[in-house]
């Protein structure tokens, strides 16, 4: 439910420009707007909490810009959820879905504007472990260093990955793996030229 004054937010007076059909950013922006309205937050208040500009948040909600992972963390935290909240559920759940994740029924977080796609390999984020299949396009990555609760480990299935931990660079290839405390500032990038795929484990599910 929107709070009083929601429709007076200057950014909401801008005429929306619909993103192209099928654009992955189309799924994140409306979800952010829906959750913000459920929380009774104006864009101005969300901007003040996250440190992001009202204009940028408006562009994100309208599918005109993709937030970086760090920005999505800030937005999620400000509204009391983790990034995992934005995973799309492709179909209604049944008994099997509580244990098994079929290849065609994975929950997906597609940040097309960043060249990143995360597929959830566990049935949900209610347990103590988050397992992801991450597909990273050439040149794409997390951009900014970020931190979060817990620990993480990953195995490089294919391609190459540049990993910075406390600003120290590690270059990994297919078959390499790593582990770190997620509270240490870290970021990553696919140096190319091909697609990189990574199996990524995070505990607890705080990403």
Backbone as CSV, one residue per row, in Angstrom:
resi,resn,N_x,N_y,N_z,CA_x,CA_y,CA_z,C_x,C_y,C_z
1,UNK,0.850,-1.187,0.000,0.000,0.000,0.000,0.879,1.228,0.000
2,UNK,0.589,2.209,-0.851,1.414,3.399,-0.966,1.112,4.373,0.158
3,UNK,2.138,5.073,0.587,1.947,6.051,1.639,1.439,7.347,1.046
4,UNK,0.952,8.229,1.913,0.496,9.531,1.479,1.648,10.288,0.844
5,UNK,1.399,10.882,-0.299,2.443,11.635,-0.980,3.192,10.827,-1.996
6,UNK,2.892,9.529,-2.132,3.610,8.687,-3.093,3.489,9.244,-4.494
7,UNK,2.267,9.691,-4.873,2.080,10.149,-6.241,2.596,11.547,-6.476
8,UNK,3.165,12.189,-5.420,3.752,13.505,-5.601,5.254,13.429,-5.813
9,UNK,5.815,12.241,-5.759,7.247,12.073,-6.002,7.558,12.567,-7.400
10,UNK,8.451,13.571,-7.563,8.702,14.152,-8.876,9.118,13.146,-9.913
11,UNK,9.829,12.084,-9.501,10.293,11.116,-10.485,9.142,10.299,-11.049
12,UNK,8.032,10.207,-10.279,6.902,9.424,-10.754,6.050,10.203,-11.743
13,UNK,6.372,11.480,-11.943,5.656,12.265,-12.925,6.219,12.044,-14.327
14,UNK,7.379,11.377,-14.419,7.998,11.102,-15.704,7.199,10.042,-16.439
15,UNK,6.986,10.249,-17.741,6.259,9.268,-18.534,7.129,8.051,-18.716
16,UNK,6.587,6.890,-18.383,7.348,5.655,-18.489,7.622,5.306,-19.936
17,UNK,8.799,4.746,-20.155,9.153,4.221,-21.466,9.327,2.733,-21.308
18,UNK,8.458,1.935,-21.900,8.481,0.502,-21.695,9.727,-0.111,-22.264
19,UNK,10.405,-0.990,-21.515,11.556,-1.702,-22.039,11.114,-2.676,-23.104
20,UNK,12.028,-3.093,-23.939,11.695,-4.009,-25.012,11.221,-5.330,-24.451
21,UNK,10.256,-5.996,-25.133,9.746,-7.271,-24.641,10.869,-8.268,-24.447
22,UNK,10.833,-8.956,-23.313,11.830,-9.980,-23.074,13.131,-9.477,-22.497
23,UNK,13.254,-8.143,-22.339,14.468,-7.597,-21.756,14.567,-8.058,-20.314
24,UNK,15.659,-8.748,-19.903,15.743,-9.276,-18.546,15.590,-8.223,-17.466
25,UNK,16.052,-6.974,-17.738,15.950,-5.935,-16.718,14.490,-5.631,-16.412
26,UNK,13.595,-5.990,-17.336,12.173,-5.773,-17.160,11.645,-6.506,-15.932
27,UNK,12.279,-7.590,-15.550,11.796,-8.366,-14.415,12.256,-7.795,-13.081
28,UNK,13.416,-7.191,-13.027,13.947,-6.678,-11.771,13.286,-5.365,-11.384
29,UNK,13.190,-4.437,-12.326,12.630,-3.124,-12.036,11.232,-3.167,-11.452
30,UNK,10.290,-3.846,-12.129,8.938,-3.921,-11.574,8.879,-4.609,-10.215
31,UNK,9.748,-5.601,-9.984,9.777,-6.273,-8.684,10.220,-5.299,-7.596
32,UNK,11.221,-4.476,-7.913,11.684,-3.475,-6.949,10.564,-2.483,-6.648
33,UNK,9.885,-2.025,-7.699,8.796,-1.066,-7.500,7.661,-1.678,-6.677
34,UNK,7.302,-2.924,-6.990,6.232,-3.592,-6.257,6.580,-3.737,-4.782
35,UNK,7.816,-4.174,-4.502,8.231,-4.355,-3.115,8.297,-3.011,-2.395
36,UNK,8.798,-1.984,-3.082,8.871,-0.653,-2.465,7.479,-0.159,-2.081
37,UNK,6.519,-0.350,-2.975,5.162,0.097,-2.691,4.541,-0.719,-1.565
38,UNK,4.857,-2.032,-1.534,4.374,-2.865,-0.425,4.923,-2.380,0.905
39,UNK,6.161,-1.887,0.878,6.798,-1.403,2.103,6.361,0.017,2.462
40,UNK,5.577,0.647,1.579,5.113,2.003,1.847,6.205,3.049,1.728
41,UNK,7.166,2.808,0.834,8.295,3.724,0.675,8.146,4.564,-0.590
42,UNK,8.466,5.840,-0.491,8.573,6.665,-1.683,9.955,6.468,-2.295
43,UNK,10.099,6.842,-3.558,11.417,6.798,-4.177,12.396,7.692,-3.414
44,UNK,11.912,8.833,-2.949,12.774,9.766,-2.223,13.312,9.132,-0.940
45,UNK,12.437,8.423,-0.228,12.873,7.792,1.017,13.832,6.639,0.739
46,UNK,13.549,5.850,-0.317,14.447,4.752,-0.667,15.807,5.290,-1.090
47,UNK,15.809,6.402,-1.817,17.063,7.023,-2.230,17.878,7.463,-1.020
48,UNK,17.211,8.043,-0.043,17.908,8.503,1.155,18.512,7.338,1.927
49,UNK,17.819,6.212,1.956,18.289,5.046,2.703,19.461,4.364,2.000
50,UNK,19.413,4.291,0.676,20.436,3.574,-0.085,21.617,4.441,-0.497
51,UNK,21.419,5.754,-0.523,22.469,6.640,-1.014,22.481,6.746,-2.532
52,UNK,21.495,6.129,-3.188,21.373,6.220,-4.641,20.438,7.377,-4.990
53,UNK,20.573,7.901,-6.177,19.749,9.042,-6.551,18.330,8.616,-6.904
54,UNK,17.381,9.531,-6.712,15.993,9.270,-7.069,15.886,8.973,-8.559
55,UNK,16.628,9.731,-9.362,16.581,9.528,-10.806,17.045,8.152,-11.218
56,UNK,18.133,7.683,-10.604,18.644,6.356,-10.956,17.660,5.273,-10.520
57,UNK,17.106,5.397,-9.332,16.141,4.404,-8.855,14.906,4.368,-9.756
58,UNK,14.489,5.538,-10.219,13.347,5.598,-11.124,13.653,4.879,-12.430
59,UNK,14.868,5.069,-12.954,15.263,4.391,-14.188,15.310,2.883,-13.989
60,UNK,15.810,2.450,-12.829,15.865,1.017,-12.521,14.453,0.437,-12.504
61,UNK,13.535,1.108,-11.804,12.172,0.591,-11.677,11.456,0.543,-13.024
62,UNK,11.818,1.443,-13.937,11.159,1.485,-15.241,11.896,0.647,-16.290
63,UNK,12.925,-0.088,-15.862,13.618,-0.962,-16.789,14.555,-0.255,-17.731
64,UNK,14.975,0.947,-17.377,15.877,1.709,-18.235,17.330,1.581,-17.802
65,UNK,17.553,0.982,-16.642,18.904,0.807,-16.129,18.938,-0.440,-15.255
66,UNK,20.067,-1.145,-15.299,20.244,-2.327,-14.451,21.128,-1.962,-13.266
67,UNK,20.684,-2.224,-12.033,21.527,-1.917,-10.881,22.713,-2.870,-10.814
68,UNK,23.841,-2.375,-10.331,24.968,-3.259,-10.085,24.618,-4.167,-8.913
69,UNK,25.427,-5.196,-8.702,25.178,-6.094,-7.576,25.209,-5.324,-6.261
70,UNK,26.176,-4.415,-6.125,26.267,-3.621,-4.901,25.018,-2.760,-4.723
71,UNK,24.527,-2.157,-5.801,23.329,-1.333,-5.715,22.106,-2.180,-5.381
72,UNK,22.029,-3.374,-5.984,20.907,-4.259,-5.684,20.954,-4.713,-4.230
73,UNK,22.164,-4.893,-3.699,22.320,-5.205,-2.270,21.748,-4.082,-1.407
74,UNK,22.095,-2.839,-1.749,21.629,-1.693,-0.978,20.113,-1.583,-1.034
75,UNK,19.549,-1.765,-2.230,18.100,-1.680,-2.398,17.407,-2.789,-1.616
76,UNK,17.934,-4.007,-1.739,17.339,-5.148,-1.041,17.368,-4.933,0.471
77,UNK,18.542,-4.551,0.978,18.706,-4.361,2.416,17.761,-3.284,2.943
78,UNK,17.601,-2.222,2.177,16.729,-1.124,2.607,15.282,-1.569,2.731
79,UNK,14.919,-2.636,2.004,13.535,-3.111,2.044,13.395,-4.430,2.805
80,UNK,14.490,-4.826,3.501,14.410,-5.963,4.404,14.438,-7.326,3.753
81,UNK,15.049,-7.434,2.558,15.179,-8.726,1.884,16.626,-8.890,1.420
82,UNK,16.948,-10.083,0.901,18.238,-10.295,0.261,18.032,-10.290,-1.248
83,UNK,19.130,-10.297,-2.002,19.032,-10.333,-3.459,18.241,-11.555,-3.917
84,UNK,18.320,-12.647,-3.152,17.602,-13.860,-3.505,16.100,-13.663,-3.655
85,UNK,15.550,-12.610,-3.068,14.119,-12.333,-3.189,13.714,-12.136,-4.643
86,UNK,14.671,-11.704,-5.471,14.350,-11.348,-6.849,14.443,-12.525,-7.818
87,UNK,14.763,-13.720,-7.327,14.751,-14.884,-8.214,13.325,-15.153,-8.690
88,UNK,13.171,-15.325,-9.992,11.862,-15.618,-10.565,11.573,-17.106,-10.446
89,UNK,10.366,-17.448,-9.997,9.939,-18.840,-9.909,9.218,-19.189,-11.208
90,UNK,9.763,-20.125,-12.014,9.207,-20.382,-13.336,7.881,-21.115,-13.337
91,UNK,7.496,-21.757,-12.243,6.271,-22.551,-12.239,5.815,-22.785,-10.807
92,UNK,4.529,-23.093,-10.624,4.035,-23.418,-9.271,4.801,-24.591,-8.672
93,UNK,4.954,-24.575,-7.366,5.717,-25.610,-6.688,4.872,-26.859,-6.469
94,UNK,5.502,-28.030,-6.471,4.843,-29.268,-6.079,5.764,-29.990,-5.102
95,UNK,5.384,-31.185,-4.686,6.165,-31.903,-3.675,7.602,-32.142,-4.118
96,UNK,7.801,-32.488,-5.399,9.151,-32.756,-5.879,10.028,-31.516,-5.771
97,UNK,9.426,-30.347,-5.990,10.192,-29.109,-5.971,10.780,-28.787,-4.607
98,UNK,10.364,-29.496,-3.576,10.924,-29.261,-2.253,12.282,-29.941,-2.086
99,UNK,12.607,-30.860,-3.026,13.855,-31.621,-2.938,14.691,-31.487,-4.214
100,UNK,14.043,-31.597,-5.365,14.728,-31.683,-6.656,14.547,-30.396,-7.446
101,UNK,15.608,-29.996,-8.150,15.522,-28.861,-9.073,15.801,-29.380,-10.477
102,UNK,14.774,-29.494,-11.309,14.947,-29.936,-12.683,15.574,-28.820,-13.511
103,UNK,16.329,-29.222,-14.533,17.081,-28.253,-15.338,16.195,-27.161,-15.910
104,UNK,14.983,-27.513,-16.299,14.107,-26.525,-16.917,13.228,-25.773,-15.939
105,UNK,13.421,-26.008,-14.637,12.561,-25.382,-13.633,13.363,-24.583,-12.603
106,UNK,14.556,-24.166,-12.965,15.366,-23.378,-12.033,14.807,-21.961,-11.886
107,UNK,14.914,-21.440,-10.682,14.625,-20.027,-10.472,15.801,-19.227,-11.024
108,UNK,15.500,-18.137,-11.704,16.530,-17.394,-12.427,16.529,-15.930,-12.013
109,UNK,17.719,-15.394,-11.815,17.906,-13.956,-11.648,18.761,-13.503,-12.814
110,UNK,18.143,-12.837,-13.773,18.816,-12.465,-15.018,19.060,-10.960,-15.034
111,UNK,20.319,-10.579,-14.845,20.697,-9.167,-14.892,21.337,-8.908,-16.251
112,UNK,20.478,-8.894,-17.274,20.957,-8.805,-18.648,21.804,-7.581,-18.913
113,UNK,21.458,-6.468,-18.278,22.226,-5.251,-18.502,23.641,-5.330,-17.981
114,UNK,23.887,-6.281,-17.071,25.231,-6.473,-16.521,25.929,-7.676,-17.139
115,UNK,25.209,-8.442,-17.960,25.802,-9.639,-18.552,25.919,-10.778,-17.575
116,UNK,25.027,-10.822,-16.559,25.077,-11.843,-15.512,23.746,-12.582,-15.422
117,UNK,23.816,-13.893,-15.287,22.620,-14.699,-15.038,22.922,-15.691,-13.934
118,UNK,22.112,-15.674,-12.879,22.244,-16.618,-11.771,21.054,-17.569,-11.784
119,UNK,21.327,-18.872,-11.719,20.279,-19.883,-11.651,20.401,-20.603,-10.314
120,UNK,19.301,-20.680,-9.590,19.299,-21.282,-8.257,19.264,-22.801,-8.388
121,UNK,20.252,-23.475,-7.794,20.374,-24.924,-7.909,19.811,-25.673,-6.703
122,UNK,19.334,-24.935,-5.726,18.638,-25.538,-4.594,17.168,-25.120,-4.680
123,UNK,16.254,-25.909,-4.076,14.827,-25.624,-4.251,14.395,-24.246,-3.774
124,UNK,15.015,-23.741,-2.721,14.637,-22.444,-2.186,15.776,-21.913,-1.321
125,UNK,15.562,-20.751,-0.747,16.584,-20.127,0.101,16.195,-20.174,1.575
126,UNK,15.380,-21.165,1.922,14.939,-21.296,3.308,15.938,-22.061,4.178
127,UNK,16.870,-22.775,3.538,17.845,-23.558,4.288,19.100,-22.768,4.609
128,UNK,20.186,-23.491,4.870,21.434,-22.855,5.279,22.446,-22.729,4.145
129,UNK,22.059,-23.185,2.931,22.987,-23.184,1.809,22.321,-22.622,0.568
130,UNK,23.036,-21.742,-0.117,22.611,-21.209,-1.413,23.597,-21.721,-2.465
131,UNK,23.095,-22.344,-3.527,23.940,-22.888,-4.586,23.465,-22.321,-5.913
132,UNK,24.400,-21.725,-6.655,24.065,-21.027,-7.885,24.891,-21.528,-9.056
133,UNK,24.288,-21.497,-10.247,25.021,-21.609,-11.493,25.068,-20.211,-12.078
134,UNK,26.255,-19.637,-12.131,26.429,-18.264,-12.598,27.004,-18.259,-14.003
135,UNK,26.339,-17.575,-14.906,26.831,-17.405,-16.273,27.223,-15.950,-16.449
136,UNK,28.491,-15.742,-16.829,29.045,-14.390,-16.906,29.525,-14.139,-18.331
137,UNK,28.969,-13.134,-18.964,29.340,-12.807,-20.333,30.734,-12.156,-20.375
138,UNK,31.429,-12.216,-21.518,32.753,-11.602,-21.626,32.726,-10.122,-21.222
139,UNK,33.649,-9.744,-20.354,33.743,-8.364,-19.900,32.821,-8.021,-18.747
140,UNK,31.899,-8.915,-18.420,30.922,-8.640,-17.360,31.464,-9.054,-16.001
141,UNK,30.858,-8.519,-14.962,31.257,-8.856,-13.605,30.482,-8.046,-12.599
142,UNK,30.916,-8.079,-11.364,30.182,-7.409,-10.295,30.466,-5.914,-10.233
143,UNK,31.427,-5.444,-11.002,31.786,-4.010,-11.068,32.405,-3.539,-9.753
144,UNK,31.589,-3.300,-8.727,32.098,-2.800,-7.452,32.379,-3.953,-6.492
145,UNK,33.312,-3.717,-5.575,33.527,-4.672,-4.491,32.320,-4.647,-3.565
146,UNK,31.982,-5.793,-3.000,30.852,-5.870,-2.092,31.146,-6.881,-1.000
147,UNK,30.374,-6.824,0.063,30.509,-7.753,1.184,29.113,-8.193,1.609
148,UNK,29.041,-9.310,2.299,27.786,-9.760,2.880,28.111,-10.801,3.939
149,UNK,27.104,-11.217,4.647,27.278,-12.172,5.735,27.712,-13.541,5.193
150,UNK,28.473,-14.287,5.987,28.721,-15.694,5.697,30.014,-16.014,4.980
151,UNK,30.022,-17.179,4.341,31.170,-17.672,3.591,30.702,-18.118,2.210
152,UNK,31.640,-18.212,1.279,31.296,-18.679,-0.061,32.470,-19.423,-0.674
153,UNK,32.139,-20.291,-1.613,33.135,-21.039,-2.358,32.596,-21.237,-3.767
154,UNK,33.501,-21.405,-4.724,33.060,-21.538,-6.111,34.010,-22.423,-6.894
155,UNK,33.460,-23.032,-7.946,34.217,-23.889,-8.861,33.992,-23.377,-10.272
156,UNK,35.083,-23.135,-10.996,34.986,-22.604,-12.352,34.740,-23.762,-13.316
157,UNK,33.538,-23.794,-13.892,33.198,-24.847,-14.839,33.851,-24.627,-16.194
158,UNK,33.809,-23.392,-16.663,34.363,-23.072,-17.981,34.724,-21.594,-18.041
159,UNK,35.619,-21.269,-18.962,36.022,-19.882,-19.126,37.062,-19.454,-18.106
160,UNK,37.144,-18.153,-17.894,38.128,-17.576,-16.972,37.441,-16.588,-16.048
161,UNK,38.027,-16.395,-14.879,37.461,-15.470,-13.904,38.579,-14.702,-13.215
162,UNK,38.464,-13.389,-13.219,39.337,-12.538,-12.416,38.619,-12.273,-11.105
163,UNK,39.289,-12.591,-9.998,38.701,-12.440,-8.670,39.579,-11.521,-7.834
164,UNK,38.983,-10.459,-7.309,39.694,-9.562,-6.400,39.171,-9.796,-4.991
165,UNK,40.062,-10.055,-4.058,39.726,-10.191,-2.644,40.633,-9.240,-1.878
166,UNK,40.033,-8.288,-1.175,40.829,-7.235,-0.512,41.755,-6.567,-1.525
167,UNK,41.259,-6.415,-2.756,41.987,-5.767,-3.858,43.189,-6.557,-4.354
168,UNK,43.357,-7.788,-3.907,44.377,-8.654,-4.482,43.741,-9.472,-5.595
169,UNK,44.393,-9.503,-6.757,43.830,-10.156,-7.935,44.275,-11.609,-8.040
170,UNK,43.301,-12.485,-8.298,43.559,-13.887,-8.612,42.915,-14.179,-9.969
171,UNK,43.634,-14.871,-10.833,43.097,-15.240,-12.136,42.851,-16.745,-12.144
172,UNK,41.607,-17.148,-12.374,41.218,-18.555,-12.313,40.724,-19.029,-13.671
173,UNK,40.933,-20.317,-13.934,40.457,-20.933,-15.155,39.614,-22.156,-14.844
174,UNK,39.139,-22.814,-15.882,38.297,-23.997,-15.717,38.988,-25.031,-14.836
175,UNK,38.272,-25.533,-13.842,38.825,-26.512,-12.913,39.363,-25.907,-11.636
176,UNK,39.593,-24.585,-11.614,40.053,-23.912,-10.398,38.869,-23.647,-9.475
177,UNK,39.165,-23.393,-8.221,38.116,-23.088,-7.244,38.665,-22.117,-6.213
178,UNK,37.772,-21.573,-5.405,38.208,-20.662,-4.344,37.195,-20.688,-3.205
179,UNK,37.621,-20.177,-2.065,36.742,-20.029,-0.904,37.172,-18.787,-0.144
180,UNK,36.212,-18.092,0.464,36.543,-16.874,1.205,35.429,-16.528,2.173
181,UNK,35.778,-15.714,3.154,34.767,-15.145,4.043,34.092,-14.014,3.290
182,UNK,32.783,-14.060,3.190,32.055,-13.082,2.380,32.111,-11.673,2.952
183,UNK,32.586,-11.554,4.195,32.740,-10.240,4.804,33.961,-9.499,4.260
184,UNK,34.824,-10.200,3.528,35.969,-9.545,2.891,35.511,-8.909,1.577
185,UNK,35.901,-7.674,1.311,35.487,-7.040,0.054,35.975,-7.864,-1.138
186,UNK,35.054,-8.153,-2.057,35.426,-8.963,-3.212,34.610,-8.547,-4.435
187,UNK,35.172,-8.805,-5.571,34.507,-8.549,-6.844,35.087,-9.491,-7.882
188,UNK,34.433,-9.589,-9.012,34.888,-10.534,-10.027,34.562,-10.015,-11.420
189,UNK,35.217,-10.611,-12.415,35.020,-10.196,-13.805,35.434,-11.331,-14.722
190,UNK,34.711,-11.489,-15.823,35.091,-12.420,-16.882,35.959,-11.667,-17.880
191,UNK,37.264,-11.978,-17.967,38.139,-11.236,-18.875,37.936,-11.631,-20.343
192,UNK,37.107,-12.667,-20.585,36.848,-13.088,-21.961,37.933,-14.021,-22.483
193,UNK,37.802,-14.407,-23.773,36.810,-13.925,-24.744,35.503,-14.696,-24.722
194,UNK,35.429,-15.835,-24.010,34.213,-16.647,-24.018,33.392,-16.459,-22.764
195,UNK,32.262,-17.161,-22.722,31.386,-17.133,-21.549,32.044,-17.914,-20.408
196,UNK,31.873,-17.414,-19.188,32.359,-18.112,-17.993,31.165,-18.644,-17.214
197,UNK,31.263,-19.902,-16.771,30.235,-20.476,-15.919,30.863,-20.954,-14.611
198,UNK,30.195,-20.632,-13.514,30.724,-20.900,-12.181,29.629,-21.516,-11.313
199,UNK,29.963,-22.582,-10.593,29.092,-23.098,-9.542,29.489,-22.383,-8.258
200,UNK,28.541,-21.657,-7.668,28.842,-20.771,-6.534,28.010,-21.179,-5.329
201,UNK,28.663,-21.445,-4.209,27.966,-21.803,-2.975,28.129,-20.692,-1.948
202,UNK,27.043,-20.361,-1.276,27.044,-19.301,-0.266,26.291,-19.792,0.956
203,UNK,26.886,-19.609,2.121,26.197,-19.988,3.349,26.455,-18.929,4.424
204,UNK,25.402,-18.479,5.135,23.998,-18.780,4.853,23.549,-18.023,3.608
205,UNK,22.335,-18.290,3.097,21.848,-17.587,1.895,21.646,-16.113,2.176
206,UNK,22.699,-15.335,1.999,22.633,-13.914,2.344,22.857,-13.033,1.133
207,UNK,23.043,-13.639,-0.031,23.306,-12.867,-1.241,21.999,-12.528,-1.935
